[in-house]
Amino acid sequence: MKLIKLSVALALAFAASLSQAAVPAAQANRLGVDLTPIGGEKAGNKEGTIPAWDGGISKPIAGYKAGMRHPDPYASEKPLFTITAANLATYKSKLTAGELAMFAKYSTFSLPVYTTHRSGAFSARMYEMSKKNALTGKLVGASDGVVDVAEGIPFPIPQNGAEVIWNHKMKSKGLASKRYNSQATPTASGQFTMIRIREESLGLYWKQGNTLKDINNVLQYFFQLVESPARLAGNALLVHETLNQTTTARQAWVYNPGQRRVRKAPNVGYDNPGTASDGLRTNDMADMFNGAMDRYDWKLVGKAEYYMPYNSYKVHAGPMNFSDLIKPGHLNPNYLRYELHRVWVVEATLRAGQRHINKRRTFYVDEDSWQILATDHYDSAGAIWRVSEAHVINYYDQPLIWSTVEVHYDLKSGRYIANGLDNNDPVNDFSFVTSPENFSPQALRTRGTR
């Protein structure tokens, strides 16, 4: 009887830890009607500057062939206008705090604004599973994990900020992919050395037919290898990103070719510096936000319209002389594209008793994809410190929305780090075939050799 009572008590405690986030059927039935299949507003705005969503780019455009870089569907378009320091007051209400801080810091900063295209699209299967998840998905605790979902967006009709961020973390990046996520960390004067990084990932959550029982609590397997320069070549990182972090926290291992051994790396997370980042990016800034959420309280502020990086096919094109793109202080605006989009705004505030170099962060999350498009990072004194942007495209061979270039600006040092500079390398390969065995610590040593 004591054992039965204990089991019942544990079951009740677990149940109490689940936020009842599932929405009623009447709400879920809005998906695909007045809401897009993953929860955005189908209608445009009243001014007509944001159009209605009509399905996005759901298949490859004419001229695209498998393996090639994605041609720009909007290549003939010119900017409607360009925001500069001279006309900033006219557009201030549609600019984020981070964008305004960039204008204040750099006289050369500008935003070329183009016609808005709601190009976001995913597979019919993801739409189907997202609607099912709306009826069943729950948070573990305040933000520690997700249960009772499969394959799709876990919370297409979110009730709080934590759910919005989990939607970003769990949106499809393809079942498996292989890509070059090379990066540059220019000095304040614009000098840089390219760091060539190869990455592989596997997300069995997105495999058709899989349930949470089938993925062993691993949302995504991730492998990273530095190929150059020579002083960094051979350094490798392996991560098992977990779904329910109260059961198993993120696991990470590193291989150092000088030591020729694999070691556990519990510091690969939170605000520890990212790979070869010169301290300009924390681990949890990769892919705009990743990893554990337990150090912050997550507040859903609401939705707003801002000029966001979007349909960034121009910076995706190749080949490229990176000295044309990488300029002192910021990327060359001539390669960038901004559009007016509706975004979910989420404020993350450091919890009492927790530690992180960012006391507060503001996330701007695309309503059509759940991709975080921009982030403002604040220091311990409450001043804006770093500004992040994800320059996204629709990888329409899938289809899915993901960054092609991700950039994190450090306003204090006048430096930044740009990731995803693969223009002179093969494009993301979503046909890549792999298995969990290739992401084991035992396999890391052989994969990390020079």
C-alpha positions as CSV (number, residue, x, y, z in Angstrom):
1,M,0.0,0.0,0.0
2,K,2.9,2.4,0.8
3,L,4.3,1.7,-2.7
4,I,1.0,2.3,-4.3
5,K,0.5,5.6,-2.4
6,L,4.0,6.6,-3.5
7,S,3.4,5.8,-7.1
8,V,0.1,7.7,-7.0
9,A,1.8,10.7,-5.4
10,L,4.6,10.7,-8.0
11,A,2.0,10.5,-10.8
12,L,0.0,13.4,-9.4
13,A,3.2,15.4,-9.0
14,F,4.2,14.8,-12.6
15,A,0.7,15.7,-13.8
16,A,0.8,18.9,-11.7
17,S,4.1,19.8,-13.4
18,L,2.4,19.9,-16.8
19,S,1.0,23.2,-18.0
20,Q,-2.5,22.5,-19.4
21,A,-1.6,24.1,-22.8
22,A,-3.8,22.0,-25.1
23,V,-6.5,24.2,-26.7
24,P,-10.2,23.2,-27.1
25,A,-11.3,21.7,-30.4
26,A,-13.1,24.9,-31.4
27,Q,-9.8,26.8,-31.2
28,A,-7.8,24.0,-33.0
29,N,-10.4,24.1,-35.8
30,R,-9.3,27.6,-36.7
31,L,-6.1,26.2,-38.1
32,G,-6.3,26.2,-41.9
33,V,-9.4,28.5,-41.7
34,D,-8.8,32.0,-40.4
35,L,-5.4,30.9,-39.1
36,T,-2.6,29.3,-41.2
37,P,-2.1,25.6,-40.6
38,I,0.6,26.4,-38.0
39,G,-1.1,29.3,-36.3
40,G,-0.4,32.6,-38.2
41,E,-3.1,35.0,-39.1
42,K,-4.2,34.3,-42.7
43,A,-5.5,37.8,-43.3
44,G,-3.2,40.6,-44.2
45,N,-3.1,43.9,-42.3
46,K,-5.7,46.7,-42.8
47,E,-3.1,48.9,-44.6
48,G,-2.4,46.2,-47.2
49,T,1.3,46.4,-46.5
50,I,1.2,42.8,-45.2
51,P,-0.7,40.5,-47.6
52,A,-2.8,37.6,-46.8
53,W,-1.1,34.2,-46.6
54,D,-1.9,32.1,-49.7
55,G,0.1,29.0,-48.9
56,G,3.6,30.4,-49.3
57,I,6.2,28.8,-51.7
58,S,5.1,25.1,-51.3
59,K,7.2,23.6,-54.1
60,P,10.4,24.5,-56.0
61,I,10.2,27.4,-58.3
62,A,10.8,27.1,-62.1
63,G,14.5,26.6,-62.9
64,Y,15.5,25.0,-59.6
65,K,17.2,21.6,-59.7
66,A,18.2,19.5,-56.8
67,G,21.5,20.4,-55.3
68,M,21.7,23.9,-56.7
69,R,21.5,27.1,-54.7
70,H,18.0,28.4,-54.4
71,P,17.2,31.0,-57.1
72,D,15.6,34.2,-55.9
73,P,11.8,34.2,-56.6
74,Y,11.8,38.0,-56.2
75,A,15.1,38.8,-58.0
76,S,13.5,41.5,-60.2
77,E,12.2,43.5,-57.2
78,K,13.8,46.8,-56.1
79,P,13.6,48.3,-52.6
80,L,10.4,50.2,-51.9
81,F,12.5,52.5,-49.8
82,T,15.7,52.4,-47.6
83,I,15.7,53.4,-44.0
84,T,18.7,55.6,-43.0
85,A,19.6,57.9,-40.2
86,A,18.1,60.7,-42.3
87,N,14.6,59.4,-42.5
88,L,14.6,57.2,-39.3
89,A,11.9,59.2,-37.6
90,T,9.4,58.3,-40.3
91,Y,9.7,54.5,-39.8
92,K,10.6,54.4,-36.1
93,S,7.4,52.8,-35.0
94,K,8.2,49.7,-37.1
95,L,11.7,49.3,-35.9
96,T,12.8,47.1,-33.0
97,A,14.9,48.4,-30.1
98,G,17.9,46.5,-31.6
99,E,17.5,48.1,-35.0
100,L,17.3,51.5,-33.5
101,A,20.4,50.8,-31.5
102,M,22.2,49.8,-34.7
103,F,21.3,53.1,-36.3
104,A,22.5,54.9,-33.2
105,K,25.8,53.1,-33.3
106,Y,26.6,53.1,-37.0
107,S,26.1,56.0,-39.5
108,T,26.6,53.5,-42.3
109,F,23.8,51.2,-41.2
110,S,20.6,51.1,-43.3
111,L,17.6,48.8,-44.0
112,P,16.5,48.3,-47.6
113,V,12.8,47.5,-47.3
114,Y,11.1,45.4,-50.0
115,T,7.5,44.3,-50.8
116,T,6.4,41.8,-48.2
117,H,6.0,38.2,-49.3
118,R,4.6,35.6,-46.9
119,S,6.6,32.8,-48.5
120,G,6.6,30.6,-45.4
121,A,5.5,27.0,-46.1
122,F,5.9,23.5,-44.7
123,S,4.7,20.0,-45.7
124,A,1.1,18.9,-45.6
125,R,2.2,16.3,-43.0
126,M,3.5,19.0,-40.7
127,Y,0.3,20.9,-41.0
128,E,-1.7,17.8,-40.1
129,M,0.4,16.9,-37.1
130,S,0.5,20.5,-35.8
131,K,-3.3,20.5,-35.6
132,K,-3.3,17.3,-33.7
133,N,-0.6,18.7,-31.4
134,A,-2.8,21.7,-30.6
135,L,-5.3,19.4,-28.9
136,T,-2.7,17.4,-26.9
137,G,0.6,19.3,-26.4
138,K,1.7,20.3,-22.9
139,L,4.7,22.0,-21.4
140,V,6.6,20.2,-18.7
141,G,6.8,22.7,-15.8
142,A,7.1,26.3,-16.8
143,S,9.4,25.7,-19.8
144,D,11.4,22.5,-19.2
145,G,10.1,20.3,-21.9
146,V,7.2,19.2,-24.1
147,V,5.0,16.1,-24.0
148,D,2.1,14.6,-26.0
149,V,3.2,15.9,-29.4
150,A,4.6,14.4,-32.6
151,E,6.3,15.7,-35.8
152,G,4.7,19.1,-36.0
153,I,4.6,22.5,-34.3
154,P,3.8,21.7,-30.6
155,F,1.7,24.8,-29.8
156,P,0.3,26.3,-33.0
157,I,-2.1,28.4,-30.8
158,P,0.3,29.4,-28.0
159,Q,-0.8,30.5,-24.6
160,N,2.5,31.8,-23.2
161,G,6.0,32.9,-24.2
162,A,7.6,29.5,-23.4
163,E,5.4,27.8,-25.9
164,V,6.4,30.3,-28.6
165,I,10.1,29.6,-28.1
166,W,9.4,25.8,-28.1
167,N,7.7,26.3,-31.4
168,H,10.9,27.8,-32.7
169,K,13.0,25.0,-31.3
170,M,10.7,22.3,-32.7
171,K,9.9,23.7,-36.2
172,S,11.2,21.4,-39.0
173,K,14.8,21.8,-40.1
174,G,14.6,18.6,-42.2
175,L,14.9,15.1,-41.0
176,A,18.6,15.2,-41.6
177,S,21.0,17.8,-43.1
178,K,24.6,18.4,-43.9
179,R,25.9,21.9,-44.4
180,Y,28.7,24.3,-44.1
181,N,28.0,26.8,-41.4
182,S,31.2,28.8,-41.8
183,Q,31.7,32.0,-39.9
184,A,33.6,35.2,-39.7
185,T,34.4,37.4,-36.6
186,P,35.6,40.7,-38.1
187,T,37.5,43.2,-36.1
188,A,36.1,46.7,-35.6
189,S,38.0,47.7,-38.7
190,G,36.6,44.9,-40.8
191,Q,39.5,42.5,-40.9
192,F,38.6,38.8,-40.7
193,T,39.7,35.2,-41.3
194,M,37.1,32.7,-42.5
195,I,36.5,29.8,-40.2
196,R,35.2,26.8,-42.2
197,I,32.8,24.6,-40.2
198,R,31.0,21.5,-41.4
199,E,27.8,20.4,-39.6
200,E,25.5,17.4,-39.7
201,S,22.2,17.0,-37.9
202,L,19.5,14.4,-37.4
203,G,16.1,15.1,-35.9
204,L,14.1,11.9,-35.6
205,Y,11.2,14.0,-34.1
206,W,10.4,14.9,-37.7
207,K,10.4,11.4,-39.1
208,Q,6.9,10.4,-40.2
209,G,5.3,8.0,-37.9
210,N,7.6,8.6,-34.9
211,T,6.3,9.3,-31.5
212,L,8.1,10.7,-28.5
213,K,8.8,7.1,-27.4
214,D,10.7,6.5,-30.6
215,I,13.2,9.3,-30.3
216,N,14.6,8.4,-26.8
217,N,14.1,12.0,-25.7
218,V,16.6,13.4,-28.2
219,L,15.0,16.2,-30.3
220,Q,18.1,16.6,-32.4
221,Y,21.6,15.0,-32.9
222,F,24.2,17.6,-33.9
223,F,27.8,17.2,-35.1
224,Q,30.2,20.1,-35.9
225,L,33.8,19.9,-37.2
226,V,36.1,22.8,-37.8
227,E,38.0,22.3,-41.0
228,S,40.1,25.5,-41.2
229,P,42.1,27.5,-40.3
230,A,44.9,25.1,-39.3
231,R,45.1,26.2,-35.7
232,L,41.4,25.1,-35.2
233,A,41.1,22.3,-37.6
234,G,40.0,19.0,-36.2
235,N,38.1,20.4,-33.2
236,A,34.8,18.7,-33.1
237,L,31.6,19.0,-31.1
238,L,28.8,16.5,-30.6
239,V,25.4,17.5,-29.0
240,H,22.3,15.5,-28.1
241,E,19.6,18.1,-27.7
242,T,16.9,16.7,-25.4
243,L,13.2,17.3,-25.5
244,N,12.1,16.8,-21.9
245,Q,15.0,18.3,-20.0
246,T,13.7,17.3,-16.6
247,T,14.4,13.7,-17.6
248,T,17.7,14.2,-19.3
249,A,19.6,17.5,-19.8
250,R,21.4,18.3,-23.0
251,Q,24.5,16.1,-23.4
252,A,27.6,17.3,-25.2
253,W,31.1,16.1,-26.0
254,V,34.1,17.7,-27.6
255,Y,37.2,16.3,-29.4
256,N,40.4,18.2,-29.3
257,P,43.0,16.9,-31.9
258,G,45.9,18.0,-29.8
259,Q,44.8,15.9,-26.8
260,R,43.4,13.2,-29.1
261,R,40.6,12.4,-26.7
262,V,36.8,12.9,-26.3
263,R,35.6,14.5,-23.2
264,K,32.2,15.4,-21.8
265,A,31.4,19.1,-22.2
266,P,28.7,20.2,-19.7
267,N,29.7,23.8,-20.4
268,V,28.2,23.7,-24.0
269,G,25.1,25.6,-23.1
270,Y,23.7,28.8,-21.7
271,D,26.1,31.7,-21.8
272,N,29.4,29.9,-22.4
273,P,31.1,31.1,-25.6
274,G,30.2,29.4,-28.9
275,T,32.7,27.6,-31.1
276,A,35.5,29.9,-32.3
277,S,33.3,32.9,-31.6
278,D,35.9,35.2,-30.0
279,G,33.3,35.6,-27.2
280,L,30.8,37.3,-29.6
281,R,28.2,34.6,-29.3
282,T,27.0,32.4,-26.4
283,N,26.1,28.8,-27.0
284,D,22.4,29.5,-26.5
285,M,22.4,32.1,-29.3
286,A,23.1,29.6,-32.0
287,D,20.0,29.3,-34.3
288,M,18.9,32.4,-32.5
289,F,18.0,30.4,-29.4
290,N,18.6,26.8,-28.4
291,G,19.1,24.7,-25.3
292,A,17.6,24.9,-21.8
293,M,15.1,27.6,-20.9
294,D,15.1,27.2,-17.2
295,R,17.1,30.4,-16.3
296,Y,14.4,32.7,-17.7
297,D,10.8,33.6,-17.2
298,W,9.1,33.8,-20.6
299,K,6.4,36.4,-21.2
300,L,4.3,36.6,-24.3
301,V,4.0,40.3,-25.0
302,G,1.8,39.9,-28.0
303,K,2.1,40.5,-31.8
304,A,3.4,43.5,-33.6
305,E,4.6,44.6,-37.1
306,Y,8.3,45.2,-37.6
307,Y,10.7,45.4,-40.5
308,M,12.4,42.0,-40.4
309,P,15.1,40.2,-42.4
310,Y,13.2,38.0,-44.8
311,N,13.4,36.3,-48.2
312,S,17.2,36.9,-48.1
313,Y,18.0,35.1,-51.3
314,K,20.5,37.8,-52.4
315,V,22.9,37.0,-49.5
316,H,22.2,33.3,-50.1
317,A,23.5,33.4,-53.7
318,G,27.0,32.2,-54.6
319,P,29.8,32.3,-55.2
320,M,30.8,35.4,-53.2
321,N,33.9,37.4,-52.2
322,F,33.1,37.7,-48.5
323,S,35.0,41.0,-48.3
324,D,32.1,42.5,-50.3
325,L,29.6,41.4,-47.6
326,I,31.6,41.7,-44.4
327,K,32.2,45.4,-43.6
328,P,33.2,47.2,-40.4
329,G,30.5,47.2,-37.8
330,H,27.8,45.3,-39.8
331,L,27.1,43.3,-43.0
332,N,26.8,45.3,-46.3
333,P,23.1,46.3,-46.5
334,N,23.3,46.0,-50.3
335,Y,23.1,42.2,-49.9
336,L,20.2,42.3,-47.3
337,R,16.5,42.4,-47.6
338,Y,13.9,43.5,-45.0
339,E,10.1,43.2,-45.2
340,L,7.2,44.2,-42.9
341,H,6.1,41.1,-41.1
342,R,3.9,40.3,-38.1
343,V,5.9,38.7,-35.3
344,W,5.2,37.3,-31.9
345,V,7.1,39.3,-29.3
346,V,8.5,37.3,-26.3
347,E,10.4,38.8,-23.3
348,A,12.8,36.6,-21.4
349,T,13.7,37.9,-18.0
350,L,16.4,36.3,-15.8
351,R,14.8,34.4,-12.9
352,A,15.8,35.3,-9.4
353,G,18.8,33.4,-8.3
354,Q,19.9,32.4,-11.8
355,R,23.0,33.5,-13.7
356,H,23.4,34.6,-17.3
357,I,25.3,37.4,-19.0
358,N,22.0,38.6,-20.5
359,K,19.6,40.0,-17.9
360,R,16.8,40.3,-20.4
361,R,16.2,39.3,-24.1
362,T,13.4,40.2,-26.5
363,F,12.6,37.7,-29.3
364,Y,10.8,38.5,-32.5
365,V,9.2,35.3,-33.9
366,D,7.8,34.9,-37.4
367,E,4.1,34.1,-37.4
368,D,4.4,32.1,-40.6
369,S,7.2,29.8,-39.6
370,W,8.0,30.2,-35.8
371,Q,11.5,31.1,-36.8
372,I,13.1,33.7,-34.5
373,L,14.0,36.5,-36.9
374,A,15.6,39.0,-34.4
375,T,16.7,39.2,-30.8
376,D,17.7,42.1,-28.6
377,H,20.1,41.1,-25.7
378,Y,20.4,43.3,-22.6
379,D,23.3,43.4,-20.1
380,S,23.2,43.2,-16.3
381,A,22.6,47.0,-16.2
382,G,19.6,46.8,-18.5
383,A,21.4,48.4,-21.5
384,I,21.0,46.8,-24.9
385,W,24.2,45.0,-25.7
386,R,23.8,42.6,-28.6
387,V,21.5,42.5,-31.6
388,S,20.9,39.3,-33.5
389,E,19.3,38.7,-37.0
390,A,18.3,35.6,-38.9
391,H,18.3,36.3,-42.6
392,V,15.9,33.6,-43.7
393,I,14.8,32.0,-47.0
394,N,12.3,29.3,-47.9
395,Y,14.3,26.2,-48.7
396,Y,11.5,25.4,-51.1
397,D,12.9,22.0,-52.1
398,Q,11.6,20.8,-48.6
399,P,9.8,23.3,-48.0
400,L,10.9,25.0,-44.8
401,I,11.9,28.4,-43.5
402,W,15.4,28.7,-42.0
403,S,18.3,31.2,-41.8
404,T,20.9,31.3,-44.6
405,V,23.0,33.8,-42.7
406,E,22.8,34.5,-39.0
407,V,24.5,37.5,-37.5
408,H,25.1,38.7,-33.9
409,Y,26.2,42.3,-33.4
410,D,28.1,43.3,-30.3
411,L,27.4,47.0,-29.7
412,K,30.0,47.4,-27.0
413,S,33.0,46.1,-29.0
414,G,31.8,47.2,-32.4
415,R,32.3,43.7,-33.7
416,Y,30.0,40.9,-34.8
417,I,29.9,37.2,-35.8
418,A,28.3,36.0,-39.0
419,N,27.4,32.4,-39.5
420,G,26.1,30.4,-42.4
421,L,28.6,31.8,-45.0
422,D,28.4,28.8,-47.3
423,N,28.2,30.7,-50.6
424,N,31.4,29.1,-51.9
425,D,30.5,25.7,-50.6
426,P,27.7,23.2,-51.4
427,V,24.3,24.3,-50.3
428,N,22.5,22.6,-47.4
429,D,21.9,18.9,-48.2
430,F,18.6,17.8,-46.9
431,S,18.9,14.4,-48.7
432,F,21.7,13.5,-46.3
433,V,21.2,10.0,-44.9
434,T,22.6,9.2,-41.4
435,S,21.7,7.4,-38.2
436,P,22.0,8.0,-34.4
437,E,25.1,5.7,-34.4
438,N,27.0,8.4,-36.3
439,F,26.4,10.7,-33.4
440,S,27.7,8.6,-30.6
441,P,30.6,9.7,-28.4
442,Q,32.5,6.6,-29.6
443,A,32.3,7.8,-33.2
444,L,33.4,11.4,-32.3
445,R,37.1,10.7,-32.1
446,T,37.5,9.2,-35.5
447,R,35.3,11.9,-37.1
448,G,37.4,14.6,-35.5
449,T,40.8,13.6,-36.8
450,R,42.5,16.1,-39.1
